[in-house]
Amino acid sequence: MSINFVNTRVSIPSGTRIRLFPGRATFGSTVRSAGIAVNGFKLEYDSVDDHHINEVRVDTQIIGIFGNIVDFHVKCHYTDKTSENPYSGEVVVLVIAETQ
């Protein structure tokens, strides 16, 4: 058994409010267990208007382990007081797995 790391980038297309996006990390051998962490993110409003940030949130959750694949979700929320302004960006996650 060994510990392996995979960085995966999830694109966040333009939209509003809290949003959930799937991601996948593929390892070279069967995954026995895994953990996930946000390695970095960039979220920005699509417009150049002045926004007073109300909330910035990026969460991750492992959905399942299937052989050498770890599926996960990234949840994003980037909002000002109105919650109606579209934003986009990317999230980089680090998936850590114990493999056989």
Sequence and secondary structure as in RCSB ss.txt:
>XXXX:A:sequence
MSINFVNTRVSIPSGTRIRLFPGRATFGSTVRSAGIAVNGFKLEYDSVDDHHINEVRVDTQIIGIFGNIVDFHVK
CHYTDKTSENPYSGEVVVLVIAETQ
>XXXX:A:secstr
 EEEEEEEEEEEEEE SSEEEEEEEE SS EEEEEEEEEEEEEEESS S   EEEEEEEEEEEEEETTEEEEEEE
EEEEESSS S EEEEEEEEEEEEE 
